[in-house]
Amino acid sequence: MRKKIIIIISIMLLLLAGVGVWGYNNFFKSDPEIQQQLNNQFGEDFFKSFNDEITDVNSSASNEQQTNGMNLAGDAPSSELATEKVQQGNAISDTAADGNQGILDKEITKEQVISKYQPKFNNLQNVALGRLDTLYTAAAKEYEQLRKAGTLNRSALAQKYIQAGTMLEANVDNQFYSTLNALQAELEANNLPTDVIASTKAAYEQAKSNKRAQLLSKVRN
């Protein structure tokens, strides 16, 4: 049992920490055959696609923005007065409506922009961590199956799941930084502070570090 635990720990350490040049040449270098095997086992979307989850969040965020916008307009006394004055004169109501829209446009804040992107970051993190858990479970299960069958090749198993983790992390990173760049661009377009960019990067890396510690703790226990 102790030997089994040590082997699994070693696999996860290689997967999550790295082993230098030798480790890269023997474990991190992409192998097309292993990649195809992983795609067949987990599905290509498992490693590459986050579109469904992100689309759902975009839709939700859009709905939330629309709702908030309607609430702002509905809560504005001048808007209500303008509506009443439609019966008295279209010119007055149009002027009031234009004025209200101008006020709303000027009220974009840093917090509003961040709240638009926060669900995307949260969702991406949850999906990524869930899929890493799936890889961990699959690695442990496959190790036990191969051991019982007498066909266990520790090096090959380690290489397989290291490549799986590398594939997943690379695509998660791409999605994360794409979203982060969009957030930064929108903040800059509205002349808002961008200090949140650095803190979000740090939080992302910390989340990955915490997951490493959690997985190793699960193995030890």
C-alpha positions as a Markdown table, in Angstrom:
| # | Residue | x | y | z |
|---|---|---|---|---|
| 1 | Met | 0.0 | 0.0 | 0.0 |
| 2 | Arg | 2.8 | 2.4 | 0.9 |
| 3 | Lys | 4.5 | 1.7 | -2.4 |
| 4 | Lys | 1.3 | 2.4 | -4.3 |
| 5 | Ile | 0.9 | 5.7 | -2.5 |
| 6 | Ile | 4.5 | 6.7 | -3.3 |
| 7 | Ile | 4.0 | 5.9 | -7.0 |
| 8 | Ile | 0.8 | 7.9 | -7.3 |
| 9 | Ile | 2.3 | 10.8 | -5.4 |
| 10 | Ser | 5.2 | 10.7 | -7.8 |
| 11 | Ile | 2.8 | 10.8 | -10.8 |
| 12 | Met | 1.0 | 13.8 | -9.4 |
| 13 | Leu | 4.2 | 15.6 | -8.5 |
| 14 | Leu | 5.4 | 15.2 | -12.0 |
| 15 | Leu | 2.1 | 16.3 | -13.3 |
| 16 | Leu | 1.8 | 19.4 | -11.2 |
| 17 | Ala | 5.3 | 20.5 | -10.3 |
| 18 | Gly | 7.6 | 19.5 | -13.2 |
| 19 | Val | 10.9 | 17.7 | -13.3 |
| 20 | Gly | 13.3 | 19.9 | -15.3 |
| 21 | Val | 14.8 | 19.2 | -18.7 |
| 22 | Trp | 14.9 | 15.4 | -18.2 |
| 23 | Gly | 11.3 | 15.5 | -17.1 |
| 24 | Tyr | 10.3 | 17.6 | -20.1 |
| 25 | Asn | 12.0 | 15.3 | -22.6 |
| 26 | Asn | 10.5 | 12.2 | -21.1 |
| 27 | Phe | 7.1 | 13.3 | -19.9 |
| 28 | Phe | 6.1 | 16.8 | -21.0 |
| 29 | Lys | 7.0 | 16.4 | -24.7 |
| 30 | Ser | 3.7 | 16.0 | -26.5 |
| 31 | Asp | 3.2 | 12.5 | -28.0 |
| 32 | Pro | 0.6 | 12.4 | -30.8 |
| 33 | Glu | -0.3 | 8.8 | -29.9 |
| 34 | Ile | -0.9 | 9.6 | -26.3 |
| 35 | Gln | -2.9 | 12.7 | -27.3 |
| 36 | Gln | -5.2 | 10.6 | -29.5 |
| 37 | Gln | -5.6 | 8.1 | -26.7 |
| 38 | Leu | -6.6 | 10.8 | -24.3 |
| 39 | Asn | -9.0 | 12.3 | -26.7 |
| 40 | Asn | -10.6 | 8.9 | -27.2 |
| 41 | Gln | -10.8 | 8.3 | -23.5 |
| 42 | Phe | -12.1 | 11.7 | -22.3 |
| 43 | Gly | -13.3 | 13.4 | -25.5 |
| 44 | Glu | -11.5 | 16.2 | -27.3 |
| 45 | Asp | -13.8 | 18.8 | -25.8 |
| 46 | Phe | -12.7 | 17.7 | -22.3 |
| 47 | Phe | -9.3 | 19.4 | -23.0 |
| 48 | Lys | -10.2 | 22.1 | -25.5 |
| 49 | Ser | -13.8 | 23.3 | -25.2 |
| 50 | Phe | -15.2 | 25.6 | -22.5 |
| 51 | Asn | -17.6 | 27.3 | -25.0 |
| 52 | Asp | -20.8 | 25.8 | -23.6 |
| 53 | Glu | -20.1 | 26.8 | -20.0 |
| 54 | Ile | -18.8 | 30.2 | -21.0 |
| 55 | Thr | -21.7 | 30.9 | -23.4 |
| 56 | Asp | -24.1 | 30.1 | -20.6 |
| 57 | Val | -22.4 | 32.6 | -18.4 |
| 58 | Asn | -22.3 | 35.2 | -21.1 |
| 59 | Ser | -26.0 | 34.8 | -21.6 |
| 60 | Ser | -26.6 | 35.0 | -17.9 |
| 61 | Ala | -24.4 | 38.1 | -17.6 |
| 62 | Ser | -26.2 | 39.7 | -20.5 |
| 63 | Asn | -29.6 | 39.1 | -18.9 |
| 64 | Glu | -28.3 | 40.5 | -15.6 |
| 65 | Gln | -27.0 | 43.6 | -17.3 |
| 66 | Gln | -30.3 | 44.1 | -19.1 |
| 67 | Thr | -32.3 | 43.7 | -15.9 |
| 68 | Asn | -30.0 | 46.1 | -14.1 |
| 69 | Gly | -30.3 | 48.6 | -16.9 |
| 70 | Met | -34.1 | 48.4 | -16.7 |
| 71 | Asn | -34.0 | 48.9 | -12.9 |
| 72 | Leu | -31.9 | 52.0 | -13.2 |
| 73 | Ala | -34.2 | 53.5 | -15.8 |
| 74 | Gly | -37.3 | 52.5 | -13.8 |
| 75 | Asp | -35.9 | 53.9 | -10.5 |
| 76 | Ala | -35.1 | 57.3 | -12.1 |
| 77 | Pro | -37.8 | 59.9 | -11.2 |
| 78 | Ser | -36.9 | 62.0 | -14.2 |
| 79 | Ser | -37.7 | 59.0 | -16.5 |
| 80 | Glu | -41.1 | 58.5 | -15.0 |
| 81 | Leu | -41.8 | 62.2 | -15.4 |
| 82 | Ala | -40.6 | 62.1 | -18.9 |
| 83 | Thr | -43.0 | 59.2 | -19.6 |
| 84 | Glu | -45.9 | 61.2 | -18.2 |
| 85 | Lys | -45.0 | 64.2 | -20.3 |
| 86 | Val | -45.2 | 62.2 | -23.5 |
| 87 | Gln | -48.9 | 63.1 | -23.6 |
| 88 | Gln | -48.0 | 66.7 | -23.2 |
| 89 | Gly | -45.2 | 66.9 | -25.8 |
| 90 | Asn | -42.9 | 64.5 | -27.6 |
| 91 | Ala | -40.1 | 67.1 | -27.6 |
| 92 | Ile | -39.9 | 67.3 | -23.8 |
| 93 | Ser | -40.0 | 63.5 | -23.3 |
| 94 | Asp | -37.3 | 62.9 | -26.0 |
| 95 | Thr | -35.0 | 65.5 | -24.3 |
| 96 | Ala | -35.5 | 63.9 | -20.9 |
| 97 | Ala | -34.9 | 60.4 | -22.3 |
| 98 | Asp | -31.7 | 61.5 | -24.0 |
| 99 | Gly | -30.5 | 63.2 | -20.8 |
| 100 | Asn | -31.2 | 60.1 | -18.8 |
| 101 | Gln | -29.3 | 57.9 | -21.3 |
| 102 | Gly | -26.3 | 60.3 | -21.1 |
| 103 | Ile | -26.3 | 60.0 | -17.3 |
| 104 | Leu | -26.4 | 56.2 | -17.5 |
| 105 | Asp | -23.5 | 56.1 | -20.0 |
| 106 | Lys | -21.4 | 58.2 | -17.7 |
| 107 | Glu | -22.1 | 56.0 | -14.6 |
| 108 | Ile | -20.1 | 53.0 | -15.8 |
| 109 | Thr | -17.8 | 52.0 | -12.9 |
| 110 | Lys | -15.0 | 49.7 | -12.4 |
| 111 | Glu | -17.2 | 47.4 | -10.2 |
| 112 | Gln | -19.8 | 47.1 | -13.0 |
| 113 | Val | -17.2 | 46.1 | -15.6 |
| 114 | Ile | -15.6 | 43.6 | -13.2 |
| 115 | Ser | -19.0 | 42.1 | -12.3 |
| 116 | Lys | -19.6 | 41.4 | -16.0 |
| 117 | Tyr | -16.5 | 39.2 | -16.2 |
| 118 | Gln | -16.4 | 37.7 | -12.7 |
| 119 | Pro | -18.9 | 34.9 | -13.5 |
| 120 | Lys | -16.7 | 33.9 | -16.5 |
| 121 | Phe | -13.7 | 33.6 | -14.3 |
| 122 | Asn | -15.6 | 31.7 | -11.6 |
| 123 | Asn | -17.1 | 29.3 | -14.1 |
| 124 | Leu | -13.7 | 28.6 | -15.8 |
| 125 | Gln | -12.1 | 27.9 | -12.5 |
| 126 | Asn | -14.8 | 25.5 | -11.4 |
| 127 | Val | -14.8 | 23.6 | -14.7 |
| 128 | Ala | -11.0 | 23.4 | -14.8 |
| 129 | Leu | -10.7 | 22.1 | -11.2 |
| 130 | Gly | -13.5 | 19.6 | -11.8 |
| 131 | Arg | -11.7 | 18.2 | -14.8 |
| 132 | Leu | -8.5 | 18.0 | -13.0 |
| 133 | Asp | -10.3 | 16.0 | -10.3 |
| 134 | Thr | -11.5 | 13.7 | -13.1 |
| 135 | Leu | -8.0 | 13.2 | -14.4 |
| 136 | Tyr | -6.8 | 12.4 | -10.8 |
| 137 | Thr | -9.5 | 9.8 | -10.3 |
| 138 | Ala | -8.9 | 8.2 | -13.7 |
| 139 | Ala | -5.1 | 8.0 | -13.0 |
| 140 | Ala | -5.6 | 6.3 | -9.7 |
| 141 | Lys | -8.2 | 3.9 | -11.1 |
| 142 | Glu | -6.1 | 3.0 | -14.1 |
| 143 | Tyr | -3.0 | 2.4 | -11.9 |
| 144 | Glu | -5.0 | -0.1 | -9.8 |
| 145 | Gln | -6.5 | -1.9 | -12.9 |
| 146 | Leu | -3.1 | -2.3 | -14.6 |
| 147 | Arg | -1.4 | -3.4 | -11.4 |
| 148 | Lys | -4.0 | -6.1 | -10.8 |
| 149 | Ala | -3.7 | -7.2 | -14.5 |
| 150 | Gly | 0.1 | -7.4 | -14.1 |
| 151 | Thr | 0.6 | -4.9 | -17.1 |
| 152 | Leu | 1.5 | -1.8 | -15.2 |
| 153 | Asn | 4.1 | 0.5 | -16.8 |
| 154 | Arg | 4.6 | 3.3 | -14.3 |
| 155 | Ser | 6.6 | 5.4 | -16.7 |
| 156 | Ala | 4.0 | 5.2 | -19.4 |
| 157 | Leu | 1.1 | 5.9 | -17.0 |
| 158 | Ala | 2.9 | 8.9 | -15.6 |
| 159 | Gln | 3.6 | 10.2 | -19.1 |
| 160 | Lys | 0.0 | 9.8 | -20.1 |
| 161 | Tyr | -1.5 | 11.8 | -17.3 |
| 162 | Ile | 1.3 | 14.4 | -17.3 |
| 163 | Gln | 0.4 | 15.0 | -20.9 |
| 164 | Ala | -3.3 | 15.1 | -20.0 |
| 165 | Gly | -2.7 | 17.7 | -17.3 |
| 166 | Thr | -0.5 | 19.7 | -19.6 |
| 167 | Met | -3.1 | 19.7 | -22.4 |
| 168 | Leu | -5.8 | 20.8 | -20.0 |
| 169 | Glu | -3.8 | 23.5 | -18.3 |
| 170 | Ala | -2.7 | 25.0 | -21.6 |
| 171 | Asn | -6.3 | 25.4 | -22.9 |
| 172 | Val | -7.5 | 26.7 | -19.5 |
| 173 | Asp | -4.7 | 29.2 | -19.5 |
| 174 | Asn | -5.7 | 30.4 | -23.0 |
| 175 | Gln | -9.3 | 30.8 | -22.0 |
| 176 | Phe | -8.3 | 32.6 | -18.8 |
| 177 | Tyr | -6.0 | 35.1 | -20.4 |
| 178 | Ser | -8.3 | 35.7 | -23.3 |
| 179 | Thr | -11.0 | 36.7 | -20.8 |
| 180 | Leu | -8.6 | 38.7 | -18.7 |
| 181 | Asn | -7.4 | 40.7 | -21.7 |
| 182 | Ala | -11.0 | 41.5 | -22.6 |
| 183 | Leu | -11.6 | 42.7 | -19.1 |
| 184 | Gln | -8.5 | 44.9 | -19.3 |
| 185 | Ala | -9.5 | 46.3 | -22.6 |
| 186 | Glu | -12.9 | 47.3 | -21.4 |
| 187 | Leu | -11.5 | 48.9 | -18.3 |
| 188 | Glu | -9.1 | 50.9 | -20.4 |
| 189 | Ala | -11.8 | 51.9 | -22.9 |
| 190 | Asn | -13.7 | 53.4 | -20.0 |
| 191 | Asn | -10.6 | 55.1 | -18.5 |
| 192 | Leu | -11.0 | 52.9 | -15.3 |
| 193 | Pro | -8.2 | 51.6 | -13.1 |
| 194 | Thr | -6.7 | 48.2 | -14.1 |
| 195 | Asp | -5.1 | 47.2 | -10.9 |
| 196 | Val | -7.6 | 44.3 | -10.7 |
| 197 | Ile | -5.7 | 42.6 | -13.6 |
| 198 | Ala | -2.6 | 41.8 | -11.5 |
| 199 | Ser | -4.7 | 40.7 | -8.6 |
| 200 | Thr | -6.8 | 38.4 | -10.8 |
| 201 | Lys | -3.6 | 36.8 | -12.3 |
| 202 | Ala | -2.3 | 36.2 | -8.7 |
| 203 | Ala | -5.6 | 34.7 | -7.6 |
| 204 | Tyr | -5.6 | 32.4 | -10.6 |
| 205 | Glu | -2.1 | 31.1 | -9.9 |
| 206 | Gln | -3.0 | 30.7 | -6.3 |
| 207 | Ala | -6.0 | 28.7 | -7.1 |
| 208 | Lys | -3.9 | 26.3 | -9.2 |
| 209 | Ser | -1.4 | 26.0 | -6.3 |
| 210 | Asn | -4.1 | 25.3 | -3.8 |
| 211 | Lys | -5.4 | 22.5 | -6.1 |
| 212 | Arg | -2.0 | 20.9 | -6.2 |
| 213 | Ala | -1.8 | 20.9 | -2.4 |
| 214 | Gln | -5.4 | 19.5 | -2.2 |
| 215 | Leu | -4.6 | 16.6 | -4.6 |
| 216 | Leu | -1.4 | 15.7 | -2.8 |
| 217 | Ser | -3.2 | 15.8 | 0.5 |
| 218 | Lys | -5.9 | 13.4 | -0.9 |
| 219 | Val | -3.2 | 11.0 | -2.0 |
| 220 | Arg | -1.4 | 11.0 | 1.3 |
| 221 | Asn | -4.7 | 10.4 | 3.2 |
